[in-house]
Amino acid sequence: MKKAITLLLMTICATALFAGGAKENAEGDNSLKYIQDKGVLILGLDDSFPPMGFRDENGEVAGFDIDLAKEVAKRMGVELKMQPIDWDAKILDLNSKDIDVIWNGLTITEDRIEKIEFSKPYIANRQIVIVQKDSGIDTKADLAGKSMGIQMSSSADNAVNGDASTVATFKELVKYQDNVQALMDLATGRIDAVVVDEIMGRYYISKKPGVYAVAAEDFGAEEYGIGFRKGEVAFVNEVDRILDEMVKDGTAAAISNKWFAEDILLPR
């Protein structure tokens, strides 16, 4: 067990080092100038992913990531525009310039690192298993013969399908456009469990006491980063610089405390 935990931490650190940190600008990289010249930073998000980015009671896009992005855009001197997207098509939307960043609880994975640039990681996360309260499901072994729900093209999708031996025991694996619909189906008994980001999952179930429980076993640890188009290093470096500045002056901690009642940001 100790060896497995050590290996997991080494993997996370290696991924973080590969994805984050200062990068060298490529010659002719005008990505930052592109954003500054047009005066607008378009943020792509799944608007049903509380508390990172979601619709509030007034139908407005709100959330932890949104507040961070608003402050970054302000310090860059540009307008922030929120653009809800199909999460399954997020990288296509990014590369076609329909959006400028994917900033909505985006997990850093090796597969994504090959396709897009990442900021430094800023939050740690796990892929937890949410079940109905008193379901008796607490381990991966307990999921045998059960129906599992996941959001398609999400980090949960990757994490679950990365455990082929466990998936082989499921009755079925049901894929959803968003996590909220999956959790609603779980509450009504249409499925038996949902794998979801811990940040989102615990926030969601805290709003519905007595309905859900979190299993003891999970599908792995990970970290969040902001996604950019490949090669847009100047833009990445500027956003990282501003976030570092926000951490140093306490602005980032204040935003974190607003949403989580504590500072959950990773050291930068």
N, C-alpha and C positions, 0 to 999 in steps of 0.2 A: 504493500500500500504506500509506504513512504517513498519507494522508488518511483511508483506511478505518479505520485503528486509532484515529485521533483522533476520528472520528465515533462509533465503538463506545464509546470511553471517555466521550464526552459523553452518549451515550444512557444508559449505566449510571449516571452521576452524576445525570442528570435524574430517572431512575426512583427512585434512592435518596433524593433530596431530596424527591420527591413522596411517597414511602412512609414515610420515617423522620423522626426529629427530633421536637422538642417539638411537641405539638398542643394546641389550646385546648379545654378541656372544654366540652361542650355543656351548656346549662342543663337540670337534671333528670337528668343522667347519673349513675346509681347503680351502674354496672358494677363498680367496685371494691368497693363496699359489698356487692353481691350475692355476690361471691367470699368476702369476709371473713365475712359472716353465715352462709353455709352451711359455711364452714371447710374446703372441699375445692376444689382446682384440678384439673380433669379435662383431661389432655393427650391429644390425639388423634394417633396415629402409625401409620405403616406399619411393623410390627414385623419387617420383613425388609429393613431399610435400614442395614446397618452402614457406618461406625461411629456414625451419628447416633442410631439407635434400632433395636434388634434383640434377638432371643432369644439369651442366652448358653448355655454348655454345660449349665447347670442349668435351662434353660427360662425364666429370669427376664429381664424387659426391662431392657436395659442400653444404654449408649451415651453419646456426647459430649453430645448435646442433653439426654438424660435427666439427666446429672449437673448440667448448668447449671440445668435446671428444678427439680431437687431443692433446690438451694441458693436459688433464687429463692423457692420455696414456703416454705422454712424461714424466710427473712427476712421473708416476708409473714405468717408465723404461721398457715399453713394446711397441710393435708395434700395431698400430690401423689398423684393416681391416674392411672395409665397406661391408656389405652383404645385397643387396636388397632382400626383402622377399615379399611373399603374405601377406598383412596386415591381412587378414582373418585367417591366420595360425600362427600369431606371437607368441602366447603363446606355441603352439605345437613346433615351431622351437626353442624357448628358452629352454623348458624342455628337448628336445632331444639333446641339446648342439650343435646344428647347429650354434647358436649365443650365445653370453655371456650376452648381454644387449639389451633391446629394448629402443632406444634413438632417438626419432623422433616425438616430439610433442605428447607424450603419456599422455593422460588424466588420472588422478587418480580417480578411481571410486570404490565404495564399492564392486562391483562384481569382479573387477580385484584385489583388495586387498586380497580377499579370495584365489586367485590363484598364485599371485606373490608378491615379495618384492618390495617396492618403496623407492627411495631416498627421501630426503626432497623435497617439491615442489619448483620449481625455476622460474616459469612464471605463471601469471594469464591469463585466456582466457575466451571467451564466444562462444556459438554456435549461429552464426548469420545467418540470412536469406538473401541470395543474389538473386536478381531479375534483369530482364532487366531494363535498364534506362527507365523511363516514363511508367512503367508497371501499375502503380497505386496500386501495392501491398505494403502495409506498416505495416499491422498488421496480427496476426494469423487468424483473422476472414476473411481477404481478401484472404486467401489461400483456402477457400471453393471452391470446384469444380476444383482445379488446380492440376497439376502434379508436385510432389516434388521429387527431386533427393538427394540421400545421398550415402556416401561410406559405403559399407557393413562392419559390425563388427567394426565400428568406434565409437567415442564418440558422433558424430552427430546421428548415428543410434540409440544409447541408449537414447539420449536426446529427439529425435523426438518421438520414440515409447513409451517413458515415459509419453507422453501427448496424451493419447488415445482419448480424446474428440476432439482434433484438427485433429489427424490422420483420424478419422472417417469422416471428412468433405472433405478429399482430393479426387480428381478424381482417382489418383493412386500414389503409392509410388515406385519410381524406384531406385533400388540399383546398384551401380557401383563398379568396382574394385578400382578405384582411383578418386580423386576429380577433377583432370584436365579434364578427359573425361566428368564428370557431368557438369562442367562449360562450356565446349565447346558445349554440347548439349543445355545448357541454352542460349548461345549466338545465336544459330541457331533456337531457338524456339521449339525444340523438347520437352522440359519441361519448366515449368513456374518459378521454384525456386529451389535453392540448399541450404541446411543447411550445414555449414562448420565451422571449427575453425576460429575464427576472425583473429588470427595471420597469418594463411595461406591465408584466403580469402581477406583481405585488401591488402596484398602484391601482390597477383595475379591480383586483379582488378586495382591496381595502374599502372600496366604495360599495361593495355588496357583501357585508358581513354575514357569516353563517351559510353561504352558498358554496364556496370553494375551499380547497385545501391544497397545499404544496407537498408533493412527494419528497421523501428523503433523498432519493437518487436523482441526479440530473444528467444532462447530455453534454456537459463540458463548459469550461470557462473561456472567456473571450474578452475583447476590448472594442470600444467604439472609436471610429475616426470619421473625418469629413472626407467625402469623395470628390475628386476633381478629374478633369480630362487628363489623359496621359500626356506628359511633356509640359504641363502648365505649372512648372516649378516656381516661377516668380510669384504667381498667384498663391500657391500653397505656402510659400515662405512668408508672404505678407500676412496671411490669415493666422499662421502659427505665431508670428511676431506679435500680432495684436492680442491673441489669446494669452500668450505669455505675459504681456503687459497687464491684461485684465486679472490674471491670477496674482500678479505681484501687487497690484493696487487694491485688491479685495473685491473688485466688481464681480468676478466670476463666482467667488464664494457667496456673495450676497444673492446672486441668482439661484445658486444651488440650494441655499437655505430657504428661499421662497418656495421651491418645489418639493424639497426632500427633508426640510427641517435640519439639514446637516450639510457639510461640505463633502461631496462625494467625488470631486474631481481628482484625477490622478496627478501626482507631482509632474511638473513639466521642466 
